[in-house]
Amino acid sequence: MTYVTMVAYPAVAGAKFNLQYYTNNHMQTVNKHWKQYGLLDWKVITFGAAGPDDTKPYSVASTMTWSSAEAFQKAMSSEIAGDLTEDLKNFSDQSPIFLVGNVAASSA
């Protein structure tokens, strides 16, 4: 089964998040450098409230699908990984959370 990572950015009042930079620069760099390690695809999701009384904990997230957990680990150990972490300051002033796991079931 494939492996999925999610990087989610908190929805904090006054937080900075440059979605255009994130999708057009950061994620394009991710794609360019991490395909060789087994990155299969990625998506960027913008979250809205589910209802009038809902407070959304996250504003934006990216999901990345990998060929395996080992592929993800190789990418995270690559030379570009540190540069991608440093790039955070160019699109967000909030630290993201990371969720990782194996796909247990899928319709695909």
PyMOL commands that set and color helices and strands:
alter all, ss='L'
color gray80, all
select helices_A, chain A and resi 19-37+69-76+79-90
alter helices_A, ss='H'
color red, helices_A
select strands_A, chain A and resi 3-10+39-46+58-66+97-102
alter strands_A, ss='S'
color yellow, strands_A
deselect
rebuild
show_as cartoon
